[in-house]
Amino acid sequence: MSEHPGFPYKGHRVVPQVEQQDDGSYAACFEIRSKLSGTEEVRYERRTPTSVFPTEDEAIAYILDFSGDWIDQNQF
């Protein structure tokens, strides 16, 4: 599993944790984190591969699209 340092979006940080599967596909695992009171808190996480893609770039694109929608709908 490779962990990316994260992408900022509206006070949150989206952290892709893309996992390559045995068949060569890439699972879109990730966390959505936010800073509250100076500490970072996980607000959403997906650890179980529910969506897989043929390339790592496609997995990250899905993660960013999903996360942007989730953040927009779940503001503080």
C-alpha positions in Angstrom: 0.0 0.0 0.0 1.3 3.4 -0.8 0.2 6.4 1.3 0.1 9.8 -0.3 0.8 12.9 1.8 -2.7 14.1 1.0 -4.7 16.7 -0.9 -6.2 19.7 0.8 -9.9 20.6 0.3 -12.0 23.0 2.4 -10.2 22.5 5.7 -9.8 18.8 5.2 -7.0 16.6 3.9 -7.8 13.6 1.6 -5.2 10.9 2.1 -5.3 8.2 -0.6 -4.0 4.8 0.5 -4.2 2.9 -2.8 -3.7 -0.8 -2.5 -2.6 -2.9 -5.5 -4.5 -6.2 -5.6 -3.3 -9.6 -6.6 -4.8 -9.3 -10.1 -3.0 -6.0 -10.7 -5.9 -3.7 -10.1 -5.8 -0.8 -7.6 -8.3 -0.5 -4.7 -9.4 3.0 -3.7 -8.8 3.0 0.1 -8.5 6.4 1.7 -9.1 8.7 4.7 -10.7 12.2 5.0 -9.1 14.1 7.8 -9.8 17.5 9.3 -8.1 19.7 11.8 -10.1 20.4 14.9 -8.6 22.2 17.9 -5.1 21.8 16.5 -5.3 18.0 16.1 -6.1 16.0 13.0 -9.2 13.8 13.2 -10.3 11.1 10.7 -13.9 12.0 9.6 -14.3 9.2 7.1 -12.2 6.2 6.1 -12.5 3.4 3.6 -10.1 0.5 4.3 -12.0 -2.3 2.6 -11.5 -2.3 -1.1 -15.0 -1.6 -2.4 -14.0 0.1 -5.7 -11.1 -1.2 -7.9 -9.5 0.4 -11.0 -7.1 -0.6 -13.6 -4.6 2.1 -12.8 -3.5 3.9 -9.6 -4.3 7.3 -11.2 -7.9 6.2 -11.8 -8.2 5.1 -8.2 -6.9 8.5 -7.0 -9.3 10.4 -9.3 -12.2 8.4 -7.9 -11.0 9.1 -4.3 -10.8 12.8 -5.0 -14.2 13.0 -6.7 -15.9 11.0 -3.9 -14.2 12.9 -1.1 -15.0 16.3 -2.6 -18.7 15.4 -2.7 -18.6 13.9 0.8 -16.9 17.0 2.2 -19.4 19.3 0.5 -22.3 17.4 2.0 -20.8 17.0 5.5 -19.4 20.4 6.5 -19.0 21.1 10.2 
